Amino acid sequence: DSPPDYATPLRLRADRAGGFVVSHHTAAGGAMFWVAPGGDKVPLSLPYAPTFDVAADGRIWFVRNGMLSVGTKDGAFTNLAPESGPQSPADGPLGSSPLGPIGLIAAGRDKVYLLIESGAVNLGVQPPASSVARSLRVLTRVGQDGWTVRTVSLPADVQAVDVVSAMRAGPGDELLILLNQPF
């Protein structure tokens, strides 16, 4: 047996109840775990997803195989909407059109923010060249389990950076963004 290859970053999000949901990928494959406040690690029956967040209600929002999904720690999950499809992303009820390539998720109680990113950063040239285009899709809860989607403009300083490192929904469902400075 060879030791696990941890070259892919370990990703974790606080579950807001004192523990963490962790996603990591080794040479043997990827997995999702819940780490209890005391440190016990419990495998989740959710599919591996490098792009995810934990909402205030404990549900785990994630992207896997081109689908935005939401699940619970017991392993139950529902596919909600595709990232891509034959038509262009449009505002309206969730699932009525594709969302676009989701780079980050910030899940709150009644709002879920999706950073849509296309393009790339080319570090092989000097100065590095960025062709990343970003938009923000905001899911707003309608009733118990319904959601609508709308596209929101991003500030120029968010468009200008090479990498958006992380996003998080605050206690009032406000969006917090961590930016890396341009290379």
N, C-alpha and C positions, 0 to 999 in steps of 0.2 A: 504494500500500500504506500502510495506517495502522499506527502502532506498536502492539504488543500491549497489551491492557488487562490490567494486573496487579492489578486491584481485588480479586480473590478471593485470599485468602492462599495463599502458597506453603507447603506442608506437607512436612516431611521427617523421616525417622527413620534413625538410624544403623543400618547393616546388621551391626554388630558384627565386621566384617572390615576396618574402616578406611574404608569408603565410606558413602554415603547413598542411600536410595531417596527420590525426590522426586515429589510429586504437585502439579501446578499447572494452573490453568484460566485461559485467556485468552478474549477475545471470539471467537477462532477455534475454541475447543474445549479439551478437557482432555487431559492426557497424563501418563504415568508415566515416570520416568527413573531411571537409576542414575548416581550421580556417584562416580567412582573416587577413591581417596585422593589422586591427583595432580591431580584437578580435571576430568578428561575426563568429558563428559556423554554417556551412551549411552541412547537411547530403549529402553524396555521394551515388549515386545509384549503387555503386560497392559492391560486396559481401565482408563480413568481412574477413580480412586476417591478421594474426599476423606477417607474414613474408612479408615485402614489402620495396620498396624504390621509390623515385621520381627522374626521370631522368632530365637532363638539359633541355629537351624539354617539360617538364611538364607531360609526360606520367608516369603512376604509374605501376610499375612492381611488381607482387605479386604472392604468392603461395596459392592456395586454392584447396581442394579436390584432392591433388596429381598432380596438373597441374601448370606449370609456365604460367602466363597470363600477358597481358599488357592492360591497360585501360586508359581512360581519365576521367576528372572530371565530364563530362556529363553522365557517367555511361556506355558508350560503352566499351566493352572489348573483347579480343580475347584470346582463349586458344592456347598456342604455342607449348608446349611439356610436356610429362608426366615426373614425377620424377622417376617412376619405371615402369618396363615392363618385358616381357619375355627374352629380350636380355640384355647384359651388356652395360653400357654407352660407347659410342664410339665417337670419334671426327668426325666432318663432318657438313653437313647442320643442322640447328636447326629443331628438330622434327623428324629426321631420326632415333634417338634412345633415350632411356630415359636419364635423366640428373643425377639421383642419389638424395639422400635425401638432400634437400636444407635447410641449416641452416640460412644463411644470404644472402642478395642481396645488391649489390652496383651498381647503374645504372648511367652511364655517358651518354655522347652524342652518341658516336660511339662504346662504349664498355660497357658490363654489366658483372659484376663479380658475380659468384655464389659460395658460400662456401658450399661444400658438406661434411656433417658430418654423420658418423655412429658410433655406440657404445654409451657409457655412462660414467659418473663419479659416482663412488660409494663413497658417503660421510659417509656411515655406518661403514667403517673400518678405522683403524689408521695404517699407514698414508692413506689418501684417495687414492683410486685406479682409474686410468683413462684408459679406453680402447677406447678412441675416435680416430678414423682415419679420417683425413681430406685431401681433395684435393680441387683444385680451378678449376672451369670451367669458361672459358672466352668466352663470346659471342662477336663477332665482326661484325659490320654492313657491309653488302654487298649490294650495291645499296640503294634504298629508304627504303625498308622494309624487306630485306633479312638478315639473320644472320647465321654465321657459329659458331661452338663450338669447342674449343680445351681445353685439360686438361693441366694445368700448375703445376709444382712442387711448393710446399710451403716450405719456409725456415724452418730449424730445430727448431728455436725458436718459430715459430707459431705452429708446431706440438707438442711441449713440454708443452704448457700451457693447463690448464684444461678447460678454457672458452675463446672463442673469443667473446668479448662483442659487437663490432660493426665494420662495414666496411663502407667506403664512397668512391665514385669516386670523385677525385679532378677536378679542372677546365680543366686540360689537359687530362682527362680520366685516370690519374694515380690512383692506388689503395692505400687507406689509411686504416690501420687496427688498432683497439684498442684491446690490449690484457689484460686479467687479469693475475696476477701472479699466479703460481701454489699454491694450497692450502697448 
